[in-house]
């Protein structure tokens, strides 16, 4: 049997199902796969043997189209961390068992940093133990922190949501003739790409983010307050955007509360509240009207305002990952190489997954303005192509059509 | 001179500029107005004599189209409370002075409850003092709490944003195979219409809000926890929506913190945190993963997902308010009368503004299910037509085009 298993992992995005749709389209075009299976809830489904036959579930172009534009992971997702097989071989054995049982030859894992770590470990395990399986990665993360790819599927759609939303919030805030500060907290634990995309709110010359603080640059509370006061002296309603993971010069998170000190399965600290902390600071030190807004889960799930560029590239990366797998590549991740900003041109390639796993691509310091309150023209040139185009998402009864695969 | 003054007031919406555009279109069609002025920042602009000549600023159809789809109040807004003229006549005199100075014969005020109070007082003042001005209201409020109109401009777009967003959040939350509760706080101080529209997230049979609590029904913490536990026993990720103004059986707001006891100009208490309070309750009493999400300003400013039905009706109400004014009606508000749900048919009419001002239309108890965790089919039939259709909003450089009039 020449079967393919696909799984999705980590935080959902508006584009991860487009990558799955791209793989399914590639399968049909190639004619080289007998059955495509989806694993439920990422690698956990492969461990537990919970597979879905995707040949039957997405059988026509309308269903394929609906899948492409459905946010979140239609196969379900997980945050499962594979330990080194020398420490715990059991899950590896179960995955291999599932592979043999279902005649799987190819496995494509769609995910971010941690998922690429799984791809890397599983590939190494197969090579060392003489299992002739092909293990490929397809990138996904709204954080845009994946190494060796110009940008990551899901990021462009999140950036378009953020740019659009910040421009709408700026219109709202600007309508009042009262001194007021609105602090918008944007996702990004260690990488400020998403917060940077708030700068695109001003791309047509209208109002947008007045101050942008990325987590790559320490935030000094005194400097922050003087930045805000200076802006308030020139306009009434000002809009501040900040990465959730912003830290002060001592390396301590600006967010005062790290909810119960909770840590996720990958050892990441659970952070919430940079926006709220800065809101409190403005309230106590400046005393004007102030509120904080969290873009929260909306920024990763707002498929209704997805970037057409992002969706198309996400599909292409699915097809690329499949193509590489069929060509016998293993332990690699499909990736985007940018050829030019204007006109925007990219090519699809593959990169060694071991150089992606456990690396984080953060914003270069030179793309942040010297005063640390905005991004440079280079950053705008990088970001702008990624939010271009609106999708052909279909509505029914006033809301977007979604599909679920299980 | 036969001039018209228009102003916008209160909280911005995604449809208030459509009403302004409707008025401007009506002006051209009628040929009965010499100059249309806009007052900056609502009635404050009329008091201060800060007017904008709108004949020049919105001169072609493209600009008119952009105005229609621009969120927030393009003329600026205010939360200015007119005192009774017997207590403070000065602002009334200044408004009348502005009217004479600019040759204003007609004044249309686009706003909600409090703005209709201004229309009512100003109309009475003119009548009593023998000023022959025409004072009309055009409705606007995402809260949908205006009396004597089937629904209010801005509400349908907010409801479409909420229904869409909740369906997207449900997709996100449903992808994880872990017990988790997400509490979404939706605007609505005394009226639960917006929170009710979360029920439309399930209109196509997909996942959506699992529990819906409106501010019209007291929320008992013990009952709430047992509702959540019951849902959690049947599915892993559950989504709760709640009106910001929900109270317990003693009439005390569920939100633990009423930010500094702040009160706005109309004496409304500033409320924040019903969602956060319920999040804390679940964390302490159930102990599973829990988060709260506030739809915050996004729900009133998300023009990119506005309801075409809402935008069209908002334009028509602007035209209706103008038509009534030209017919000599004064002290009245343009309104919508529903003729049928399916097919959806309405007619535009006018109602006495004194019966709108300072009234609040809340959700009927019989449209809430007996257990208080959902809405009935009657509510769905009422809400469904209001979110139908997507607008023809134009994008440039990846974000929606906006206009600003000053």
Interface residues (C-beta under 8 A of the other chain):
Chain A: X8 X12 X40 X41 X44 X70 X71 X72 X73 X74 X76 X77 X78 X79 X160 X163 X164 X165 X167 X168 X169 X171 X172 X173 X174 X175 X176 X177 X182 X200 X201 X203 X204 X206 X207 X283 X291 X293 X294 X296 X297 X298 X300 X301 X302 X303 X304 X305 X307 X384 X387 X388 X389 X390 X395 X396 X397 X398 X399 X400 X401 X402 X404
Chain B: X8 X12 X40 X41 X44 X70 X71 X72 X73 X76 X77 X78 X79 X160 X163 X164 X165 X167 X168 X169 X171 X172 X173 X174 X175 X176 X177 X182 X200 X201 X203 X204 X206 X207 X260 X291 X293 X294 X296 X297 X298 X300 X301 X302 X303 X304 X305 X307 X384 X387 X388 X389 X390 X395 X396 X397 X398 X399 X400 X401 X402 X404
